[in-house]
Amino acid sequence: MTQPTLATLTEDQLADLIAEAAAYRNQPSLRTCLFPGCIKQYDAISHMDGRTPPRPEWSGAGWHILKTSSVFTDGGHLCPLHVPLVTTHMPRLVKTPSGRYTVDCACGWMPPAQRWHRLAATLWQEHLLTANGDLPPAPPTTDPKHRVPLAEHTDATLEELYDRLWDAESDGTEARDVARTSLRAYSQAVPALLGAKTSLEALRQRITLDSRDWTNDKTDAWLWAILVGANCENTDPDHTHNEDCAGDQALWDLGRQHNIPTDQVIRTGHLRWWIANAVNVAQQIEGA
């Protein structure tokens, strides 16, 4: 077939050429759901450009992307049907002290460490199928019926057992370090929190027993709202704000009274919450 020149090009040939160029430029870039056995796909290019995909079933609405920080080094894609399941079982790749890889699943599941990181990803996909009811639960690795008989052990299987023991000992050491650090932080934070509670309660008592009106002055009103609380703080679920309590609008009334900007009123409410919460936590520690 002779290629037409600019002088011999017809309108139909030009239209065909434009259509071919548009088809080449807009060809789909399909992404498949990473859930094992799922064949759903979406057109990534159309979705990013905001265009209608060539086929309705290639729509990217509701799809999610799994970041490269997961067990999949190149990331992955999730169809709307499997987003809730994977969110519940979000994986995190963990490298053990022996140089092997395992998966820290959001549900608490963690398989034996593997030499190859992609094998850990495969085990996580198998875990997904089990959680979805597509596969029966795997027997525990400590089940005597599934242990390798002593006579059948090889250098490789013994090396794997020693690696597991090494990882377990490292986990125990790490757990003790975390417990020791937590105890040290607790022993330092609790006396400071109880002392702060005593000081805040003394300030609150001093203000509430004062005879003056703490709402007349702008600075006094701010101190009152933070240290005492302008709004009702009754946490009883059956409580209904009425004329006998401060209600939930008193802080806004103080803001309007002194022409305090909205953002400062909101910040004052946050400061009051932090103080009330700190006192409440300290009271729980004292009562424990």
N, C-alpha and C positions, 0 to 999 in steps of 0.2 A: 504494500500500500504506500503510495506516494504521499509524503507529508506536505500538506498545503502551505503555501507561503502567505504572507500578509496580503498580497494582491489577489490571491485565489481563494482566500478563506471566506466561507459562507456564514450566514447568520446561524444556521443550525449547527455547523461545526464549532463556531465560537461558543454557542450555548452549551454544547457537549463538553468543550474544554473547560469552561467555567464550572460546570457541574462536577467534573472529575477532580478539579483542583479543590473545590469545596469539600468533596467527599474525602479526599486525602487529608486535608487540613483538619477535618472534624471526625476522623476515625476514632472509634471508642477506645478507651484505655480501661479495661475491665479489672476490677479487684474482687477477689473471691473471699468469702467469709472463712476465717481460720478455724471455725468449729469443725471437728472431724466429721466428714461425710456431708457437710452442708455445701450445696452447689449454688447458693444465691450469689449474685454478682451485681455490682453497680459500676456505672461509667464515671470514673474519677474526673476526667477532663470536663465533661458536661456539668458535673456537680460543682466543680471549682469555678467554672465560667458562669454558672447560674443559668445554663441553657437546659431545655428539655432534652432528655436523652433519646437516642434513636429508637429505643424500645421502652415502654412504660415500666417493665420489670427491672430495668437498669437504673431506676431512680436511686439517688443517694440519700433520700430523706430517711432520717433515723439511724443511719450508719455511724459507727464510732471507729476511731483509730486507736490501736494499742501501741504505745510508744516503744521505742527501741530499748528502753531501760528494763523492759520485761524479759521473759525467757526467750523471746524472739529477737535476735540481734538486728534484724532488718524490719522490725515492727510487724503490724498485722492489721486486719480490718474485720469488723464485726457487724453482722446484719442485725436489724432491729429485733429479730426473734431471739437472738442469743446474747444480746447486751446484758439483760438482768442476770443471767447465769454466770457470765464471765466476770461481771462486777462483783458478785458474791464470792467468786473464786479468783480474784485478781492475783496473778503470780509475780513473784520477785526472785530473780536468779541469785543464788548465794554460792560463793566459792568457799569451800571448807579449808581448814589448815593443811590437809593432806593434798591440796591442789585439785580436788574433785569438785563437782558441781551438783547442787540440789535445788529444790524449789521451795520457797516459803509462800504457801498459799494463804490467802486472806481468811480461809475457813480454819486454818491451823494444821492442815495436812502438809506433811513433808516426807518425800520418798528417800530411800537410801541414796547416798551420794554416788554420782556416776563420773567416769573418766572424761566423757565427751559432753559438752554443754547442750548440744542439740538432743541428746538422749533424754536429758532432764526435761526438755520441752515436750518431748513425746510422751513421757510419763505423766506430765501435767495434762496433756490432751486426753490420755486414757482416764485420768482422774475426773475430767469434765464429763466424759461419757458415763462414768459410774455415777456421778452426782446427778446426771440427767436421767438415769434409769435405763440407759441403753446397754450397759454392761453390769454383770453382777459384781459385788464387792470382791476385791482381791484378798486372798488370805494374808494374814499378818506375816511379816518376815520371821517372827519368833515362833510361828506354829511348828511344833515338832514334826508334823506330817510332811512339811515342806523343807526340812533341813537336809543339807547334803550329808550323806553318811560319811563317817570319818575315813573309811577306806577309799572313798571316791574323791577326796579333796586333792587338789593340785596346788602347785606353787601360786598360781594365779588366784584361786579361790581363797587360799590362806592369806595372800596379800590383801585381798579385799576385806577380809575379816579384821586384819590388823589396822587397815585404814579406817574402818568404821570405829574400832576401839579408840584410835587416835582422835578422831573427830569427837567421839563421846567424851573423852577426857578433856579435850579443849572446851567443849560446851560446859562441862562442869566447872572448870576454872573460870570461864567467862561469867557463869551464873553467880559464882561466889564473889567475883569482883563487883558485879552489879549490885548484889545484896549489900556488900560492904559499903559501897558508895552511897546507896540509898539510905542506909542506916546513919551514915555520917551526915548526910544532908538533912535527914529528919531530926537528928539530935541538935543540929544547929538552927534549923528553921522554926521548930516548935517553941523554944523559949522566946525567940524574937517575936513570933506571932502572938503568944500569950501576953508578952509585955506590951505590944502594940494594942491589943484588945483592952488591957487595963487602962492605958493612957486615953484611948478613944472613948471608953465608957466614962472616964472621969471628966473629959471635956463635954460630953453629951449631958452629963448630970449637971455640970456647972452652968451650961447654957439654959437647960430647961428650968432650973431653979431661979434663974435671973428674972427680976420683975419687969424689965423693959420689954418693949415690943421689938423683936428681932426682925420683923418684916419691914420696918420703916426705912432703914438704911440699906443701900444696895449691897455693901460689903457684908453687913450683918445677915442679910437675907441669904447671901451666897453661903456663908458659914453654916447657917441654920439648915439649909437644904442639903448640905453635904454631911454634916456631923449628926444631925437629928433626923432629917428627912422631911421633905415638904408633903409628899404624897402618903396615902395610907399604905402600910407595909404588912397588912394582915394576909398571911399566906394560906389561911384556911380555905379549902376549895368551896365550902358552903357559904363563905362570906360574900355579902353584896354591899357595895359602897352605898352609904346613906348619910344623913345629916349628922350622925354621931361620929363619923370618921372623917379623915382629911380628903378622901376621894382620890381620884387619879388625875385631877386637873390642877391641883394646888401649885405645882411647880410652874406650870404654864401661866397661871395667874400672877405669880411673882415675877415672871419674865415680862409680862405685859405691864405690870405695875412700875417696873424700873427700866422699861425700854431695853431689855437685854436681847441681843440677837438670838435667832432660833438655834444656830449652831452651838452657842454658848449654853443655852438652856439644855440642849441634848447632852452636851459634855458634862454639865453639872449632874444630870441624872445618872450618867455612867460612873462618875466619881462616887456618887452616893451608893451605887450598887456595889462597887468594889469594897467600900468600907463595910457596908452591911454584910456582904458575903464573907469578908475576912473575920468579922466578929462572930458570925454564925459558925464558921469552920472552927474557930478557936473554942467556942462553947462546946462543939461536938467532941473536940479532943479532950477537953476537961471532963466531959461526962463519960468518956470511954473507959 
